[in-house]
Amino acid sequence: MKKDDLKGIAKLIYQDVSDDSWDIENLTKRNFDFTIESVRYLDMYTKRLMNTEFGTELLNKHFDNLVGRIGAYIGEVIKNNIKQDFYWYDSDSVRDYSPNLDGVYSNIETQSVLYSKKRDIVILPLNVVSQFLKGNSPYSNFLTYVEETIEQNA
């Protein structure tokens, strides 16, 4: 199976910030410390992306990058809190490796997934972020998703 390492991409959420004053003030290493609580800042950020002219412009221009960064960050928070054998893998290699997943996740758009070999479980943070940013998510915010996912898999 082909492993991916998205921790570096997750850190871009605070390392590569726009010139917007809110972003500079709030998208900081101190606020984004990979705790469940830090996801609140991510929710504030995505609300701004989706509801301001500046944010919508950023979202339209850099959709895939934002999905990658936000999804990687959320995935790292989930991974750190489940504390089991979840690692980032290329989604195609997981599909090839696990007969249980054959066809199950064939409609996912993203390349990276969190996968537990021992438990044969896939978590799709990037996919959830992509759906959320397109306005068709079952979750009202990312904090709810993170808490539910950790609870279901801990």
Residue pairs with C-beta under 8 A, 6 or more apart in sequence:
1 89
1 90
1 93
1 94
1 96
1 97
1 115
1 117
2 89
2 90
2 92
2 93
3 87
3 88
3 89
3 90
4 88
4 89
4 90
4 111
4 112
5 88
6 68
6 71
6 72
6 75
6 76
6 88
6 112
7 72
7 76
9 68
9 69
9 72
10 34
10 69
10 72
10 73
10 75
10 76
12 69
13 27
13 32
13 42
13 69
13 70
13 73
14 27
14 28
14 29
14 31
14 32
15 29
17 23
17 24
17 27
18 24
18 58
20 54
22 48
23 45
26 41
26 44
26 45
27 41
27 45
31 38
31 41
32 38
32 41
32 42
32 73
34 73
34 76
34 77
34 80
35 77
36 77
36 81
36 143
36 146
36 147
36 150
38 77
39 74
39 77
39 142
39 143
39 146
40 143
42 70
42 73
42 74
42 142
43 141
43 142
43 143
45 70
46 70
46 132
46 133
46 142
48 55
49 55
49 56
49 58
49 59
49 66
49 133
50 56
50 59
50 133
50 135
58 66
59 66
59 133
63 133
66 133
67 110
67 126
67 129
67 130
67 133
68 126
70 129
70 133
70 142
71 110
71 112
71 125
71 126
71 127
71 128
71 129
71 130
72 112
72 125
72 126
74 125
74 128
74 129
74 142
74 145
74 146
75 88
75 112
75 114
75 123
75 125
75 126
77 146
78 86
78 114
78 123
78 125
78 146
78 149
78 150
78 153
79 86
79 87
79 114
81 146
81 150
81 154
82 150
82 153
82 154
83 154
84 116
84 118
84 119
84 153
84 154
85 116
85 117
85 118
85 119
86 114
86 115
86 116
86 121
86 123
86 153
87 114
87 115
88 112
88 113
88 114
88 115
89 112
89 113
89 114
89 115
90 111
90 112
91 105
91 108
91 110
91 111
91 112
91 113
92 111
94 101
94 105
94 113
94 115
94 122
95 101
95 102
95 105
95 106
97 117
98 115
98 120
100 120
101 120
101 122
105 113
105 122
105 124
108 124
108 127
109 127
109 130
110 124
110 126
110 127
110 130
111 126
112 126
113 122
113 123
113 124
113 126
113 127
114 122
114 123
114 124
114 125
115 121
115 122
115 123
116 153
121 153
123 149
123 153
125 145
125 149
128 137
128 139
128 142
128 145
129 142
131 137
132 139
132 142
132 145
137 145
139 145
139 148
